[in-house]
Amino acid sequence: MRVLSIIESAYRATVEEQDDTVVWLMHALKGAGAAIDVVLRGDAVNYAVRGQDAGGLAFGGWRQTEPPRIEQQLGSLAAKGVTVYALADDLVERGLAASDLRPGIETLPRAALAALLPRYDRVWHW
Amino acid sequence: MTTTRPALAFALMDAPFESARTTTAMRLLDAAARRGCDAKVFAYEGAVLLPFARQQAHPNAVHGRSAEEENHPLPKDIVAALIAEAAQHGGSLDWVNCGLCVDERGAGEAIAGVRRGTPGDFWQMVKDARNTLVIPTHG
């Protein structure tokens, strides 16, 4: 069974969770044997941008020593054989280019998304 | 003649008392229960608090009603009712709380019928089910 996960909700509780909870879930499901690909759309396309650093958060004497590293988590997901797409139109609308993305992320025109869906048995929109 | 009960899988993410999406999810589960389906729920993130056993009803002075009169909806009671309803119609409701999500929220005290699990349980649900609906948090 092939699953396409479309991630749109972005930067929701990522500091508290030290990751994006859906990207994390995709890692866990891949580990459980799922055949999964991921589409980043809307604000979530920013997850694939190179050079993000969420480190340095501190409250009083408390320091967050392990900030979210979603860019790297996407890279490791791709390294596991998951195709990670970012919608090209959503990148352009946010002033981003394909060259801003970490290697291994594929861009997909928004108009091509519909044609992608039938290749999967399940499509989940997060 | 034997019939196979349809199995449906759901992933829920919203915490209680935060979103109308939860009411929609409960309505869908109710429909599945009344039709004798085997419903499978993976509660992820805040949704693990839906069957949290320590939820308490309260009076509402603005409404001018006591706790009994107010009959405040508690998600744990709705989950319990859905589990019972599914069984009454020959089906089932298998509710699995994401264990890590439970731990980080201190939400270990769940009502009877709720079990602790992992994303691996969700994947098994997906494979066993006729279809899967994810109702994620957006915000």
Boltz contact constraints between the chains, C-beta under 6 A:
constraints:
  - contact:
      token1: [A, 9]
      token2: [B, 138]
      max_distance: 6.0
  - contact:
      token1: [A, 12]
      token2: [B, 139]
      max_distance: 6.0
  - contact:
      token1: [A, 21]
      token2: [B, 45]
      max_distance: 6.0
  - contact:
      token1: [A, 25]
      token2: [B, 119]
      max_distance: 6.0
  - contact:
      token1: [A, 28]
      token2: [B, 119]
      max_distance: 6.0
  - contact:
      token1: [A, 29]
      token2: [B, 119]
      max_distance: 6.0
  - contact:
      token1: [A, 29]
      token2: [B, 123]
      max_distance: 6.0
  - contact:
      token1: [A, 32]
      token2: [B, 120]
      max_distance: 6.0
  - contact:
      token1: [A, 32]
      token2: [B, 123]
      max_distance: 6.0
  - contact:
      token1: [A, 34]
      token2: [B, 123]
      max_distance: 6.0
  - contact:
      token1: [A, 122]
      token2: [B, 132]
      max_distance: 6.0
  - contact:
      token1: [A, 124]
      token2: [B, 134]
      max_distance: 6.0
  - contact:
      token1: [A, 126]
      token2: [B, 136]
      max_distance: 6.0
